[in-house]
Amino acid sequence: MHEANRLKRLPLYLFTILDELKEKAKAMGVEVIDLGMGNPDMPTPKHIVEELREQAKYGINHRYSRPTDDVEKALKKAIADWYKGRFNVDLDPRTEVLPLIGSKEGIANFCLTFLNNDDIALVPSPGYTVHFNGPIMAGGILYSIPVTKENGYKPDLKSLGREITRMAKILFISYPHNPTTAIADLGFFQEVVEWGKDKDIIIAHDNAYSDFVYNGKPAPSILQVKGAKEKCVEFHTLSKSYNMAGWRVGMVVGNANIIRSLEKTKSYIDFGMFRPIQLAAIKALTGPQDCVKEIVDTYRRRRDVFVGGLNKIGWNLDMPQGTFYVWAHIPPKYSALTSMEFAALLVEEAGVVSAPGTGFGEYGEGFVRFALVEPEDKLKIAVERIKKVLEIES
Ligand SMILES: Cc1ncc(COP(=O)(O)O)c(C=O)c1O
């Protein structure tokens, strides 16, 4: 059996690499502290779980979900209302909102919807995996734009040549940014929308971490920019803010034509979400929001413990401004190693799993990413173990 060529063009998947690293460590009898995947460790808030339990009792909820059903309509309205409350963005729930089976699914199908094999997707690198794997799987052309600390991890769009922007159909951006933790203000989004005005390019903003900022200023939506709906869509998710990663609830909002086309693709591929999950998602979006604050505060404490601890042992890192990750340059002592080699060393010598920077694209080399998905006491142990690795005599 020969896999399709599109699969051959994909890089090795990040989480496959991580699973292999973990297996290796376990085989060595090491008790692993897993900071590899951004997979929230805390449970979904009780009132949301309760709604799922309740709704799962009713046979009517076990059927296929259809876009014309009351439940799906109610979820679209809950998303639109949440956007109004959270970002003061007005959305028509009928045309400008589409629930997704997780935003990852939505982004992959979005690429399938718009990219021909001579269309470019402009993708900042490093970046979240599906932003670059989605275009490859769809058969499009990936054009990586390096983002570095020097430019605040923002793509320099003005430096792109006309030949490239003429062929480009999609631009991905995502702030707060996984993996670098950079944040963006509305001014940045205004610049991006302005840049896109005279171009035939869809601007797709992935706002998965909008709740995870630590400077006291709420992260904006790109749709707050005047006129943004002409070219922009925004992906979002309940996975992080409500610890609902396994439930698979995401959404895309914004330009109605783009959303209609994505809905068309999805109608050929999936049947939407299990209805009790949709009803529980409505509970999450419309119910008490103090749970979100508690979740974000927990990550903030973890960040302080972990990054504070690493700084104390001489691994000088910037305090993450957003997300629940730590983007760490390879310490000078190990600078000859690739990010993959250094991540393997951390597993073998410290039993700590991190994600190698190249898993986030070619410009992720020189870094590893830690996800703060273990409690504070485990993070303290991780720091102690990493200390020993940094102290090894060369
Ligand atoms: C930037 C970004 N977008 C999307 C996702 C995926 O979210 P979902 O669970 O909705 O598919 C992640 C998950 O880590 C992410 O980091």
The ligand as a MOL file (V3000), in Angstrom:
LIG
                    3D

  0  0  0     0  0            999 V3000
M  V30 BEGIN CTAB
M  V30 COUNTS 16 16 0 0 0
M  V30 BEGIN ATOM
M  V30 1 C -2.8050 27.8310 18.5800 0
M  V30 2 C -3.6680 26.6190 18.7070 0
M  V30 3 N -4.7560 26.5210 17.9450 0
M  V30 4 C -5.5620 25.4550 18.0160 0
M  V30 5 C -5.2860 24.4080 18.8700 0
M  V30 6 C -6.1920 23.1980 18.8640 0
M  V30 7 O -7.3340 23.4290 19.5550 0
M  V30 8 P -8.5660 22.4300 19.4830 0
M  V30 9 O -8.4940 21.5800 20.6930 0
M  V30 10 O -9.7560 23.3310 19.4510 0
M  V30 11 O -8.4530 21.6390 18.2240 0
M  V30 12 C -4.1830 24.4680 19.6940 0
M  V30 13 C -3.8650 23.3430 20.6070 0
M  V30 14 O -2.8510 23.2560 21.2210 0
M  V30 15 C -3.3320 25.5910 19.6110 0
M  V30 16 O -2.2340 25.6920 20.3440 0
M  V30 END ATOM
M  V30 BEGIN BOND
M  V30 1 1 1 2
M  V30 2 1 2 3
M  V30 3 2 2 15
M  V30 4 2 3 4
M  V30 5 1 4 5
M  V30 6 1 5 6
M  V30 7 2 5 12
M  V30 8 1 6 7
M  V30 9 1 7 8
M  V30 10 2 8 9
M  V30 11 1 8 10
M  V30 12 1 8 11
M  V30 13 1 12 13
M  V30 14 1 12 15
M  V30 15 2 13 14
M  V30 16 1 15 16
M  V30 END BOND
M  V30 END CTAB
M  END
